[in-house]
């Protein structure tokens, strides 16, 4: 475990070194980081520290950072992070999961569902869904402040939930939260999608 932690820290330091100051600032703007904290980000190290604080990245989950590095064509940094993921996360998951298909209960939500839901959760319901997903009111307020488009608010909220919960962001949890918020039609959609 210590070896894995060391490798995680080393690869993050390498990724941070690859990011120019302007790149780190641009990436920070794309993330659901509170504006006051985002303004303090001036290099790769502070960006990664902030992403860890809000649980967007961890030893077990580097997907959000990896996706953004690829989108911005930071190929060297992305390759380093992919190597870590392949050697330390994917290998651990394949060792710990059985060959049988994961049940709906424990299956991690596919982010493609977020786009669908972002267009279907009504403005009056998104905060309720967020609360049911245990997203704090200050974080919901930050999303509301940072994104004026309703669908984008929902999408960012769901991404934040997924990032903060890693493998615990399952179809079952999302289905229950949506149902508890009184959105039975969408609850069925999530259930069907997760099969």
C-alpha positions as CSV (number, residue, x, y, z in Angstrom):
1,X,0.0,0.0,0.0
2,X,2.9,2.4,0.8
3,X,4.4,1.7,-2.6
4,X,1.1,2.5,-4.2
5,X,0.8,5.8,-2.2
6,X,4.4,6.7,-3.2
7,X,3.7,6.0,-6.9
8,X,0.5,8.1,-6.7
9,X,2.4,11.1,-5.2
10,X,5.2,10.7,-7.7
11,X,2.9,10.6,-10.7
12,X,1.0,13.6,-9.5
13,X,4.2,15.6,-9.0
14,X,5.2,14.6,-12.5
15,X,1.8,15.7,-13.9
16,X,2.0,19.0,-12.0
17,X,5.5,19.6,-13.5
18,X,4.1,19.1,-17.0
19,X,1.4,21.7,-16.5
20,X,2.3,25.3,-17.3
21,X,0.9,27.9,-14.9
22,X,-1.7,29.0,-17.5
23,X,-2.7,25.4,-18.2
24,X,-3.4,24.9,-14.5
25,X,-5.5,28.0,-14.3
26,X,-7.5,27.0,-17.3
27,X,-8.1,23.5,-15.9
28,X,-9.1,25.0,-12.6
29,X,-11.8,27.1,-14.3
30,X,-13.4,23.9,-15.7
31,X,-13.7,22.3,-12.3
32,X,-16.4,22.6,-9.6
33,X,-13.9,24.4,-7.4
34,X,-15.2,27.4,-5.3
35,X,-14.3,30.7,-7.0
36,X,-12.2,31.9,-4.0
37,X,-10.1,28.7,-4.1
38,X,-9.9,28.7,-7.9
39,X,-8.4,32.2,-7.8
40,X,-5.5,30.9,-5.7
41,X,-4.5,28.3,-8.2
42,X,-1.4,29.4,-10.0
43,X,0.4,26.2,-10.9
44,X,0.0,22.4,-11.3
45,X,0.7,21.6,-7.7
46,X,-2.0,23.9,-6.3
47,X,-4.5,22.6,-8.9
48,X,-3.8,19.0,-7.8
49,X,-4.0,19.9,-4.1
50,X,-7.4,21.5,-4.6
51,X,-8.7,18.6,-6.7
52,X,-7.7,16.3,-3.8
53,X,-9.4,18.5,-1.2
54,X,-12.7,18.3,-3.0
55,X,-12.2,14.6,-3.6
56,X,-12.0,14.8,-7.4
57,X,-8.9,12.7,-7.4
58,X,-7.5,10.1,-5.1
59,X,-5.3,7.0,-5.1
60,X,-8.3,5.1,-6.4
61,X,-9.7,7.6,-8.8
62,X,-7.7,9.7,-11.3
63,X,-10.3,9.6,-14.1
64,X,-11.4,13.2,-14.0
65,X,-7.9,14.6,-14.2
66,X,-7.0,12.1,-16.9
67,X,-10.0,13.0,-19.0
68,X,-9.2,16.7,-18.7
69,X,-5.6,16.2,-19.6
70,X,-6.6,14.2,-22.7
71,X,-9.1,16.8,-23.7
72,X,-6.5,19.5,-23.5
73,X,-3.9,17.3,-25.3
74,X,-1.5,17.2,-22.4
75,X,-0.2,13.9,-23.8
76,X,2.9,13.5,-21.7
77,X,1.0,14.1,-18.4
78,X,-1.9,11.9,-19.6
79,X,0.4,9.1,-20.4
80,X,2.0,9.2,-17.0
81,X,-1.4,9.2,-15.3
82,X,-2.7,6.4,-17.5
83,X,0.4,4.3,-16.6
84,X,-0.4,4.8,-12.9
85,X,-4.1,3.9,-13.5
86,X,-3.2,0.8,-15.4
87,X,-0.6,-0.5,-13.0
88,X,-2.3,0.5,-9.7
89,X,-6.0,1.0,-10.1
90,X,-7.1,-1.3,-12.9
91,X,-5.0,-4.2,-11.7
92,X,-6.4,-3.9,-8.2
93,X,-10.0,-3.7,-9.5
94,X,-9.5,-6.8,-11.7
95,X,-8.0,-8.7,-8.7
96,X,-10.8,-7.8,-6.4
97,X,-13.8,-8.2,-8.7
98,X,-15.2,-11.6,-9.6
99,X,-15.5,-12.8,-13.2
100,X,-19.3,-12.5,-12.9
101,X,-21.0,-9.3,-14.0
102,X,-21.3,-6.7,-11.3
103,X,-24.8,-6.4,-9.9
104,X,-26.9,-3.3,-10.4
105,X,-26.4,-2.6,-6.7
106,X,-22.6,-2.2,-7.0
107,X,-22.2,-1.1,-10.6
108,X,-20.6,2.4,-10.9
109,X,-22.7,4.9,-12.8
110,X,-21.6,5.5,-16.4
111,X,-21.1,9.3,-16.8
112,X,-23.0,9.2,-20.1
113,X,-26.2,8.9,-18.0
114,X,-25.4,12.4,-16.5
115,X,-26.0,14.1,-19.9
116,X,-29.4,12.4,-20.2
117,X,-30.5,13.3,-16.6
118,X,-29.2,16.9,-16.9
119,X,-31.8,17.6,-19.5
120,X,-34.6,15.9,-17.5
121,X,-34.2,17.0,-13.9
122,X,-36.3,20.1,-13.5
123,X,-35.0,23.4,-12.1
124,X,-37.0,23.0,-9.0
125,X,-35.7,19.4,-8.3
126,X,-32.0,19.6,-8.9
127,X,-31.0,20.8,-5.4
128,X,-33.2,18.2,-3.8
129,X,-31.5,15.5,-5.8
130,X,-28.1,16.9,-4.8
131,X,-29.0,16.9,-1.1
132,X,-30.2,13.3,-1.4
133,X,-26.8,12.5,-2.9
134,X,-25.2,14.1,0.2
135,X,-23.8,17.1,-1.6
136,X,-23.5,20.0,0.8
137,X,-25.5,23.2,0.3
138,X,-22.3,25.3,0.0
139,X,-21.2,23.0,-2.9
140,X,-24.6,23.2,-4.5
141,X,-24.5,27.0,-4.1
142,X,-21.1,27.1,-5.8
143,X,-22.5,25.1,-8.7
144,X,-25.4,27.5,-9.0
145,X,-23.1,30.5,-8.9
146,X,-20.7,29.1,-11.4
147,X,-23.2,27.8,-14.0
148,X,-26.2,29.7,-15.2
149,X,-27.5,27.0,-17.5
150,X,-29.8,24.6,-15.7
151,X,-28.8,21.5,-17.5
152,X,-25.1,22.3,-16.9
153,X,-25.8,22.7,-13.1
154,X,-27.4,19.2,-13.0
155,X,-24.5,17.8,-15.0
156,X,-21.8,19.4,-12.8
157,X,-23.7,18.3,-9.7
158,X,-23.8,14.6,-10.9
159,X,-20.1,14.8,-11.9
160,X,-19.2,16.1,-8.5
161,X,-21.1,13.3,-6.8
162,X,-19.4,10.7,-8.9
163,X,-16.0,12.2,-8.3
164,X,-16.4,12.5,-4.6
165,X,-17.7,8.9,-4.2
166,X,-15.6,7.0,-6.7
167,X,-16.7,3.4,-6.8
168,X,-19.5,4.1,-4.4
169,X,-21.3,6.2,-7.0
170,X,-23.5,3.4,-8.1
171,X,-26.7,3.1,-10.0
172,X,-28.5,1.9,-6.8
173,X,-27.4,5.1,-4.9
174,X,-28.4,7.4,-7.7
175,X,-31.7,5.6,-8.3
176,X,-32.6,5.9,-4.6
177,X,-31.7,9.6,-4.4
178,X,-33.8,10.4,-7.5
179,X,-36.7,8.3,-6.1
180,X,-36.4,10.0,-2.7
181,X,-36.6,13.4,-4.4
182,X,-40.0,12.3,-5.9
183,X,-38.8,11.7,-9.4
184,X,-40.2,8.2,-10.0
185,X,-40.1,8.4,-13.8
186,X,-36.4,9.2,-13.7
187,X,-35.8,6.6,-11.1
188,X,-37.1,3.9,-13.5
189,X,-34.9,5.3,-16.2
190,X,-31.8,5.1,-14.0
191,X,-32.8,1.5,-13.0
192,X,-33.2,0.5,-16.7
193,X,-29.9,2.3,-17.7
194,X,-28.0,0.4,-15.0
195,X,-28.9,-3.1,-16.2
